[in-house]
């Protein structure tokens, strides 16, 4: 993994952490959820995707064309409100700062593990298909950025 990818992911986690004191904030014109929900969901996805990738068998990776990946990855963009979060990465109604801190600590450990994985370690996404390690890192950056933008919009007056 390139140092740039590592640095981007680490910086995104620092940014997420900076919003922990604002978890109760909401703006229903932007989202039905709170800042806390956005942070919790982002960290749940980060950790679930990382764990899947770490446990993948690189020998099973097969590249396959994905229309949506080919369109959205170069744009570094996920459209809002088009996909509902799978249940295993949905956040509870009540978000606790301590839970966020624990998830953040886990995410930081995953970054170090991801760095050591072979290039054919992969994550299987329900829309984008099998993502190589490089694509998985790109997905994590895009997904985290998507939710950071939502948090910023919630906090705008």
Backbone as ProteinMPNN parsed JSONL, in Angstrom:
{"seq_chain_A": "XXXXXXXXXXXXXXXXXXXXXXXXXXXXXXXXXXXXXXXXXXXXXXXXXXXXXXXXXXXXXXXXXXXXXXXXXXXXXXXXXXXXXXXXXXXXXXXXXXXXXXXXXXXXXXXXXXXXXXXXXXXXXXXXXXXXXXXXXXXXXXXXXXXXXXXXXXXXX", "coords_chain_A": {"N_chain_A": [[0.862, -1.174, 0.0], [0.504, 2.223, -0.739], [2.27, 4.977, 0.745], [0.797, 7.272, 0.615], [-1.898, 6.435, 0.523], [-2.098, 5.251, 3.043], [-1.597, 7.499, 4.656], [-3.764, 9.141, 3.929], [-5.969, 7.602, 4.879], [-5.367, 7.523, 7.626], [-5.482, 10.259, 8.229], [-8.179, 10.757, 7.696], [-9.351, 9.291, 9.753], [-8.474, 10.775, 11.945], [-9.883, 13.126, 11.464], [-12.533, 12.16, 11.696], [-12.493, 11.54, 14.427], [-12.303, 14.094, 15.513], [-14.873, 14.993, 15.436], [-16.244, 13.71, 17.461], [-17.131, 15.063, 19.879], [-19.483, 16.188, 18.968], [-21.622, 14.479, 18.569], [-24.38, 14.482, 19.02], [-25.518, 16.338, 17.386], [-27.75, 17.354, 14.786], [-29.408, 17.693, 11.609], [-32.139, 17.796, 9.976], [-32.728, 18.548, 7.409], [-30.611, 17.759, 5.956], [-29.969, 15.09, 6.703], [-31.602, 12.224, 8.128], [-30.348, 11.195, 10.259], [-28.053, 11.526, 13.09], [-24.923, 13.273, 13.728], [-23.406, 11.519, 15.227], [-24.44, 9.016, 14.42], [-23.572, 8.919, 11.772], [-20.771, 8.869, 12.149], [-20.45, 6.512, 13.65], [-21.476, 4.561, 11.881], [-19.657, 4.844, 9.748], [-17.242, 4.019, 10.939], [-17.952, 1.4, 11.605], [-18.255, 0.247, 9.053], [-15.66, 0.639, 8.062], [-14.175, -1.03, 9.794], [-15.422, -3.545, 9.4], [-15.018, -4.015, 6.641], [-12.238, -3.969, 6.555], [-11.626, -6.164, 8.205], [-12.786, -8.27, 6.721], [-11.166, -8.149, 4.437], [-8.641, -8.71, 5.511], [-9.051, -11.354, 6.217], [-9.447, -12.59, 3.829], [-8.815, -14.869, 1.087], [-6.209, -14.529, -0.926], [-5.761, -16.076, -3.215], [-8.232, -16.573, -4.253], [-9.105, -14.275, -5.434], [-10.517, -12.63, -8.204], [-10.493, -10.571, -10.97], [-13.164, -8.665, -12.196], [-15.214, -6.948, -14.45], [-16.942, -4.044, -13.388], [-19.589, -1.984, -13.805], [-20.567, 0.146, -12.148], [-18.414, 0.531, -10.387], [-16.484, 1.333, -12.228], [-17.482, 3.781, -12.979], [-17.959, 5.316, -10.593], [-15.638, 5.17, -8.93], [-13.441, 6.578, -10.28], [-14.53, 9.121, -10.086], [-14.475, 9.549, -7.427], [-16.714, 9.386, -5.709], [-19.806, 8.863, -4.042], [-23.212, 8.622, -4.563], [-25.759, 10.291, -2.673], [-28.179, 8.846, -0.488], [-28.972, 6.664, -2.038], [-28.394, 4.023, -1.468], [-29.156, 1.734, 1.061], [-27.779, 1.185, 4.256], [-26.314, -1.956, 4.958], [-27.592, -4.269, 7.434], [-25.659, -5.268, 9.272], [-23.79, -3.245, 9.458], [-25.175, -1.079, 10.258], [-26.019, 1.549, 12.484], [-26.696, 1.712, 16.043], [-29.579, 3.119, 17.778], [-28.812, 4.78, 19.893], [-25.843, 6.432, 20.276], [-22.675, 6.112, 21.677], [-19.924, 7.891, 22.95], [-17.754, 6.464, 24.011], [-18.004, 3.992, 22.721], [-17.473, 4.78, 20.106], [-14.81, 5.564, 20.383], [-13.585, 3.115, 20.937], [-14.101, 1.731, 18.542], [-12.662, 3.365, 16.805], [-10.041, 2.978, 17.684], [-9.748, 0.299, 16.991], [-9.978, 0.545, 14.19], [-7.66, 1.966, 13.591], [-5.73, 0.044, 14.155], [-6.344, -1.762, 12.172], [-5.471, -0.413, 9.861], [-2.699, -0.671, 9.973], [-2.494, -3.461, 9.684], [-3.65, -3.838, 7.145], [-1.721, -2.723, 5.548], [0.229, -4.669, 5.346], [-0.805, -6.723, 3.849], [-1.105, -8.986, 0.988], [-1.278, -7.942, -2.513], [-3.488, -9.076, -3.766], [-5.283, -9.582, -1.774], [-8.642, -9.213, -0.809], [-11.893, -7.564, -0.873], [-15.288, -8.313, -0.942], [-17.731, -6.574, -2.364], [-21.185, -5.715, -2.316], [-22.204, -4.298, -4.487], [-20.031, -3.349, -6.053], [-18.524, -5.611, -6.493], [-15.723, -7.941, -6.389], [-13.087, -6.414, -4.796], [-9.786, -5.533, -5.184], [-6.912, -5.273, -2.982], [-5.867, -2.638, -3.313], [-8.09, -1.374, -4.518], [-9.919, -1.761, -2.468], [-8.865, -0.156, -0.46], [-9.218, 2.28, -1.693], [-12.026, 2.292, -1.798], [-12.573, 2.406, 0.986], [-11.538, 4.943, 1.577], [-13.197, 6.53, -0.054], [-15.771, 5.944, 0.976], [-15.538, 6.784, 3.64], [-14.97, 9.49, 3.213], [-17.363, 10.267, 1.974], [-19.182, 10.111, 4.135], [-17.995, 11.943, 5.873], [-18.44, 14.293, 4.456], [-21.228, 14.436, 4.67], [-21.467, 14.765, 7.44], [-20.198, 17.294, 7.679], [-22.082, 18.831, 6.253], [-24.337, 18.518, 7.874], [-23.505, 19.97, 10.085], [-23.271, 22.561, 9.133], [-24.552, 25.846, 9.312]], "CA_chain_A": [[0.0, 0.0, 0.0], [1.334, 3.418, -0.816], [2.262, 5.842, 1.92], [-0.277, 8.243, 0.429], [-3.137, 5.791, 0.947], [-2.011, 5.139, 4.502], [-1.728, 8.84, 5.22], [-5.151, 9.587, 3.728], [-6.842, 6.881, 5.809], [-5.063, 7.992, 8.985], [-6.012, 11.625, 8.356], [-9.634, 10.67, 7.773], [-9.701, 8.842, 11.098], [-8.263, 11.934, 12.823], [-11.027, 14.02, 11.222], [-13.696, 11.535, 12.343], [-12.349, 11.699, 15.88], [-12.532, 15.502, 15.889], [-16.32, 15.221, 15.521], [-16.828, 12.961, 18.58], [-17.906, 15.891, 20.816], [-20.682, 16.725, 18.311], [-22.42, 13.333, 18.125], [-25.826, 14.717, 19.169], [-25.967, 17.325, 16.392], [-28.553, 16.841, 13.669], [-29.997, 18.657, 10.683], [-33.028, 16.923, 9.205], [-32.726, 18.954, 6.001], [-29.474, 17.055, 5.347], [-30.027, 13.654, 6.983], [-32.455, 11.817, 9.242], [-29.48, 10.708, 11.33], [-27.182, 12.461, 13.791], [-23.486, 13.186, 13.458], [-22.961, 10.283, 15.865], [-24.802, 7.868, 13.58], [-22.662, 8.936, 10.616], [-19.443, 8.45, 12.6], [-20.533, 5.108, 14.04], [-21.621, 3.771, 10.658], [-18.398, 4.907, 9.005], [-16.266, 3.166, 11.616], [-18.402, 0.007, 11.467], [-17.907, -0.171, 7.694], [-14.199, 0.596, 7.991], [-13.694, -2.216, 10.499], [-15.949, -4.758, 8.761], [-14.322, -4.182, 5.356], [-10.847, -4.306, 6.871], [-11.591, -7.539, 8.712], [-13.052, -9.155, 5.583], [-9.979, -8.133, 3.574], [-7.577, -9.416, 6.225], [-9.378, -12.784, 6.254], [-9.666, -13.104, 2.474], [-7.787, -15.731, 0.503], [-5.782, -13.854, -2.16], [-5.832, -16.991, -4.369], [-9.611, -16.564, -4.756], [-9.418, -12.993, -6.079], [-10.665, -12.603, -9.659], [-10.963, -9.291, -11.46], [-14.338, -8.711, -13.054], [-15.674, -5.598, -14.746], [-18.111, -3.525, -12.677], [-19.977, -0.697, -14.362], [-20.641, 1.176, -11.102], [-17.054, 0.806, -9.925], [-15.767, 2.077, -13.273], [-18.023, 5.145, -13.034], [-17.88, 6.058, -9.329], [-14.293, 5.252, -8.354], [-12.678, 7.718, -10.813], [-15.142, 10.368, -9.619], [-14.317, 9.6, -5.965], [-18.047, 9.879, -5.349], [-20.972, 8.006, -3.806], [-24.425, 9.444, -4.493], [-26.449, 10.224, -1.379], [-29.538, 8.335, -0.373], [-29.3, 5.657, -3.052], [-28.188, 2.678, -0.932], [-29.39, 1.613, 2.501], [-26.685, 0.451, 4.911], [-26.641, -3.322, 5.405], [-27.87, -4.328, 8.876], [-24.474, -5.516, 10.1], [-23.02, -2.011, 9.627], [-26.075, -0.004, 10.679], [-25.727, 2.003, 13.831], [-27.807, 1.671, 16.994], [-30.237, 4.406, 17.975], [-28.015, 5.579, 20.82], [-24.405, 6.373, 19.996], [-21.88, 6.503, 22.843], [-18.558, 8.299, 22.61], [-16.835, 5.38, 24.354], [-18.07, 2.997, 21.645], [-16.765, 5.353, 18.957], [-13.37, 5.516, 20.674], [-13.16, 1.719, 20.786], [-14.105, 1.43, 17.104], [-11.569, 4.121, 16.2], [-8.808, 2.274, 18.043], [-9.726, -0.898, 16.136], [-9.719, 0.989, 12.813], [-6.231, 2.314, 13.472], [-4.98, -1.221, 14.104], [-6.58, -2.353, 10.852], [-4.637, 0.26, 8.861], [-1.375, -1.315, 10.01], [-2.623, -4.818, 9.133], [-3.904, -3.733, 5.704], [-0.454, -2.381, 4.9], [1.07, -5.859, 5.17], [-1.511, -7.74, 3.06], [-0.738, -9.086, -0.438], [-2.102, -7.09, -3.378], [-4.724, -9.767, -4.142], [-6.248, -9.642, -0.682], [-9.79, -8.546, -1.421], [-13.175, -7.393, -0.201], [-16.384, -8.514, -1.889], [-18.784, -5.574, -2.152], [-22.45, -6.16, -2.922], [-22.441, -3.594, -5.754], [-18.796, -3.208, -6.823], [-17.896, -6.909, -6.71], [-14.449, -8.168, -5.703], [-12.178, -5.275, -4.838], [-8.414, -5.849, -4.774], [-6.466, -4.474, -1.835], [-5.784, -1.233, -3.729], [-9.463, -0.897, -4.69], [-10.539, -1.756, -1.146], [-8.394, 1.062, 0.208], [-9.917, 3.381, -2.37], [-13.402, 2.232, -1.311], [-12.588, 2.912, 2.365], [-11.346, 6.398, 1.514], [-14.405, 7.133, -0.639], [-16.884, 5.783, 1.899], [-15.289, 7.673, 4.775], [-15.131, 10.857, 2.713], [-18.802, 10.446, 1.752], [-19.833, 10.389, 5.413], [-17.447, 13.197, 6.391], [-19.176, 15.371, 3.777], [-22.562, 14.505, 5.276], [-21.266, 15.382, 8.758], [-19.964, 18.722, 7.447], [-23.353, 19.45, 5.859], [-25.191, 18.557, 9.071], [-23.002, 20.992, 10.991], [-23.387, 23.902, 8.545], [-25.729, 26.602, 9.8]], "C_chain_A": [[0.902, 1.229, 0.0], [1.235, 4.22, 0.473], [1.136, 6.863, 1.841], [-1.621, 7.677, 0.876], [-3.197, 5.667, 2.46], [-2.262, 6.493, 5.158], [-3.157, 9.354, 5.089], [-6.094, 8.92, 4.717], [-6.615, 7.356, 7.244], [-5.63, 9.394, 9.213], [-7.538, 11.633, 8.441], [-10.082, 10.214, 9.159], [-9.505, 9.962, 12.121], [-9.441, 12.898, 12.69], [-12.297, 13.467, 11.864], [-13.661, 11.765, 13.845], [-12.647, 13.125, 16.326], [-14.019, 15.822, 16.032], [-16.975, 14.494, 16.7], [-17.614, 13.85, 19.559], [-19.258, 16.375, 20.253], [-21.688, 15.64, 17.929], [-23.928, 13.557, 18.213], [-26.38, 15.659, 18.1], [-26.739, 16.651, 15.271], [-29.066, 18.005, 12.834], [-30.849, 17.837, 9.715], [-33.193, 17.36, 7.743], [-31.626, 18.218, 5.232], [-29.637, 15.545, 5.484], [-30.979, 13.397, 8.145], [-31.623, 11.462, 10.465], [-28.651, 11.838, 11.942], [-25.743, 12.338, 13.295], [-22.955, 11.871, 14.031], [-23.256, 9.055, 15.025], [-23.842, 7.784, 12.397], [-21.274, 8.427, 11.004], [-19.429, 6.956, 12.924], [-20.613, 4.205, 12.804], [-20.302, 3.714, 9.877], [-17.354, 3.988, 9.624], [-16.655, 1.693, 11.54], [-18.031, -0.538, 10.088], [-16.391, -0.328, 7.577], [-13.679, -0.699, 8.609], [-14.184, -3.51, 9.862], [-15.221, -5.045, 7.446], [-12.873, -4.596, 5.599], [-10.736, -5.753, 7.321], [-11.816, -8.545, 7.584], [-11.779, -9.283, 4.731], [-8.834, -8.907, 4.216], [-7.799, -10.929, 6.211], [-9.575, -13.397, 4.869], [-8.51, -14.009, 2.046], [-7.384, -15.115, -0.837], [-5.846, -14.753, -3.402], [-7.227, -16.989, -4.993], [-9.966, -15.277, -5.501], [-9.463, -13.149, -7.597], [-11.201, -11.24, -10.069], [-12.179, -9.522, -12.344], [-14.804, -7.271, -13.249], [-16.918, -5.266, -13.916], [-18.411, -2.137, -13.231], [-19.932, 0.398, -13.292], [-19.27, 1.514, -10.541], [-16.322, 1.67, -10.95], [-16.253, 3.522, -13.385], [-17.697, 5.915, -11.752], [-16.471, 6.175, -8.754], [-13.474, 6.4, -8.949], [-13.233, 9.078, -10.356], [-14.938, 10.588, -8.121], [-15.632, 10.043, -5.32], [-19.034, 8.74, -5.121], [-22.185, 8.911, -3.779], [-25.118, 9.248, -3.143], [-27.825, 9.608, -1.509], [-29.926, 7.254, -1.36], [-29.204, 4.23, -2.523], [-28.423, 2.717, 0.575], [-28.269, 0.754, 3.095], [-27.134, -0.953, 5.281], [-26.75, -3.373, 6.933], [-26.616, -4.478, 9.723], [-23.562, -4.296, 10.253], [-23.919, -0.811, 9.923], [-25.804, 0.308, 12.14], [-26.937, 1.864, 14.739], [-28.424, 3.058, 17.138], [-29.419, 5.33, 18.855], [-26.534, 5.343, 20.542], [-23.665, 6.893, 21.219], [-20.456, 6.822, 22.403], [-17.561, 7.182, 22.906], [-16.825, 4.292, 23.28], [-17.327, 3.491, 20.404], [-15.256, 5.275, 19.165], [-12.82, 4.097, 20.492], [-13.084, 1.342, 19.312], [-12.953, 2.138, 16.392], [-10.229, 3.439, 16.47], [-8.649, 1.014, 17.178], [-9.38, -0.525, 14.693], [-8.244, 1.314, 12.616], [-5.355, 1.064, 13.422], [-5.141, -1.883, 12.74], [-5.712, -1.706, 9.779], [-3.264, -0.397, 8.804], [-1.422, -2.719, 9.416], [-2.821, -4.772, 7.616], [-2.61, -3.472, 4.942], [0.367, -3.616, 4.561], [0.437, -6.92, 4.264], [-1.003, -7.807, 1.625], [-1.717, -8.288, -1.308], [-3.411, -7.756, -3.798], [-5.623, -10.094, -2.956], [-7.437, -8.824, -1.185], [-10.964, -8.415, -0.459], [-14.252, -7.567, -1.262], [-17.535, -7.585, -1.525], [-20.04, -5.983, -2.905], [-22.799, -5.435, -4.215], [-21.194, -3.615, -6.64], [-18.074, -4.523, -7.101], [-16.61, -7.05, -5.917], [-13.547, -6.964, -5.908], [-10.805, -5.735, -4.358], [-8.045, -4.982, -3.568], [-6.44, -2.983, -2.187], [-7.186, -0.635, -3.887], [-10.202, -0.829, -3.36], [-10.127, -0.508, -0.383], [-9.064, 2.291, -0.39], [-11.37, 3.443, -1.89], [-13.487, 2.81, 0.105], [-12.427, 4.427, 2.39], [-12.605, 7.09, 0.996], [-15.574, 7.084, 0.34], [-16.73, 6.73, 3.094], [-15.484, 9.126, 4.366], [-16.606, 11.195, 2.498], [-19.492, 10.834, 3.065], [-19.259, 11.632, 6.099], [-18.132, 14.4, 5.745], [-20.565, 15.543, 4.375], [-22.458, 15.165, 6.653], [-21.043, 16.892, 8.609], [-21.257, 19.443, 7.086], [-24.32, 19.533, 7.036], [-24.786, 19.716, 9.97], [-23.065, 22.414, 10.437], [-24.653, 24.562, 9.067], [-26.55, 27.106, 8.628]], "O_chain_A": [[1.937, 1.254, 0.666], [0.241, 4.145, 1.195], [0.585, 7.273, 2.862], [-2.396, 8.368, 1.537], [-4.224, 5.945, 3.077], [-3.046, 6.605, 6.101], [-3.7, 9.935, 6.029], [-6.927, 9.589, 5.328], [-7.572, 7.567, 7.989], [-6.191, 9.676, 10.272], [-8.118, 12.431, 9.178], [-11.086, 10.702, 9.679], [-10.288, 10.083, 13.063], [-9.936, 13.423, 13.687], [-13.05, 14.206, 12.498], [-14.663, 12.136, 14.456], [-13.189, 13.333, 17.412], [-14.384, 16.807, 16.675], [-18.176, 14.658, 16.911], [-18.672, 13.432, 20.029], [-20.079, 16.912, 20.997], [-22.524, 15.861, 17.052], [-24.683, 12.868, 17.527], [-27.596, 15.758, 17.937], [-26.428, 15.533, 14.861], [-29.143, 19.143, 13.296], [-30.336, 17.259, 8.757], [-33.742, 16.612, 6.933], [-31.701, 18.071, 4.012], [-29.468, 14.805, 4.515], [-31.142, 14.237, 9.03], [-32.138, 11.432, 11.583], [-28.559, 12.939, 11.399], [-25.399, 11.423, 12.547], [-22.15, 11.192, 13.394], [-22.425, 8.153, 14.925], [-23.358, 6.704, 12.06], [-20.67, 7.645, 10.269], [-18.517, 6.231, 12.527], [-19.898, 3.207, 12.707], [-19.895, 2.652, 9.408], [-16.661, 3.26, 8.912], [-15.786, 0.828, 11.424], [-17.546, -1.664, 9.976], [-15.907, -1.328, 7.047], [-12.842, -1.382, 8.019], [-13.43, -4.481, 9.792], [-14.852, -6.187, 7.173], [-12.352, -5.477, 4.917], [-9.854, -6.484, 6.869], [-11.118, -9.556, 7.501], [-11.375, -10.385, 4.359], [-8.139, -9.67, 3.545], [-6.837, -11.697, 6.194], [-9.842, -14.593, 4.753], [-7.397, -13.925, 2.566], [-8.156, -15.178, -1.793], [-5.971, -14.251, -4.52], [-7.379, -17.37, -6.153], [-11.02, -15.201, -6.133], [-8.558, -13.728, -8.199], [-12.239, -10.802, -9.575], [-12.214, -10.459, -13.141], [-14.785, -6.474, -12.311], [-17.82, -6.089, -13.762], [-17.586, -1.229, -13.136], [-19.331, 1.452, -13.502], [-18.996, 2.678, -10.249], [-15.626, 2.619, -10.59], [-15.509, 4.391, -13.84], [-17.212, 7.045, -11.818], [-16.146, 7.194, -8.144], [-12.855, 7.144, -8.189], [-12.494, 10.057, -10.255], [-15.194, 11.677, -7.607], [-15.657, 10.955, -4.493], [-19.094, 7.783, -5.893], [-22.192, 9.892, -3.035], [-25.063, 8.168, -2.554], [-28.536, 9.814, -2.493], [-31.112, 6.957, -1.504], [-29.848, 3.326, -3.054], [-27.948, 3.616, 1.27], [-27.867, -0.258, 2.521], [-28.21, -1.131, 5.852], [-26.082, -2.614, 7.635], [-26.52, -3.873, 10.791], [-22.655, -4.307, 11.086], [-23.478, 0.335, 9.849], [-25.413, -0.559, 12.921], [-28.075, 1.893, 14.271], [-27.859, 4.049, 16.675], [-29.339, 6.531, 18.595], [-26.046, 4.213, 20.57], [-23.975, 7.966, 21.738], [-19.867, 6.111, 21.589], [-16.622, 6.973, 22.138], [-15.773, 3.735, 22.963], [-16.638, 2.72, 19.736], [-14.511, 4.959, 18.237], [-11.726, 3.909, 19.958], [-12.121, 0.71, 18.878], [-12.34, 1.576, 15.484], [-9.387, 3.339, 15.579], [-7.557, 0.709, 16.699], [-8.58, -1.204, 14.049], [-7.656, 0.972, 11.589], [-4.347, 1.041, 12.717], [-4.206, -2.487, 12.216], [-5.258, -2.397, 8.868], [-2.731, -0.65, 7.724], [-0.494, -3.126, 8.718], [-2.232, -5.57, 6.887], [-2.434, -3.95, 3.821], [1.122, -3.609, 3.589], [1.084, -7.918, 3.945], [-0.522, -6.806, 1.092], [-2.838, -7.997, -0.891], [-4.36, -7.056, -4.153], [-6.617, -10.805, -3.109], [-7.253, -7.847, -1.911], [-11.022, -9.048, 0.595], [-14.136, -7.024, -2.36], [-18.219, -7.78, -0.521], [-19.964, -6.533, -4.003], [-23.631, -5.929, -4.976], [-21.289, -3.869, -7.841], [-17.112, -4.547, -7.868], [-16.415, -6.377, -4.905], [-13.277, -6.55, -7.035], [-10.675, -6.265, -3.254], [-8.786, -4.073, -3.193], [-6.944, -2.16, -1.423], [-7.438, 0.484, -3.44], [-11.023, 0.064, -3.15], [-10.957, 0.125, 0.269], [-9.429, 3.224, 0.325], [-11.884, 4.525, -1.607], [-14.374, 3.614, 0.393], [-13.112, 5.114, 3.148], [-13.029, 8.11, 1.539], [-16.285, 8.074, 0.512], [-17.685, 7.392, 3.499], [-16.099, 9.903, 5.097], [-17.039, 12.303, 2.815], [-20.29, 11.77, 3.099], [-19.977, 12.306, 6.837], [-18.377, 15.408, 6.407], [-21.026, 16.668, 4.565], [-23.27, 16.026, 6.992], [-21.642, 17.679, 9.342], [-21.502, 20.55, 7.565], [-25.045, 20.519, 7.174], [-25.646, 20.374, 10.556], [-22.928, 23.375, 11.194], [-25.687, 23.916, 9.238], [-27.574, 27.76, 8.828]]}, "name": "protein", "num_of_chains": 1, "seq": "XXXXXXXXXXXXXXXXXXXXXXXXXXXXXXXXXXXXXXXXXXXXXXXXXXXXXXXXXXXXXXXXXXXXXXXXXXXXXXXXXXXXXXXXXXXXXXXXXXXXXXXXXXXXXXXXXXXXXXXXXXXXXXXXXXXXXXXXXXXXXXXXXXXXXXXXXXXXX"}
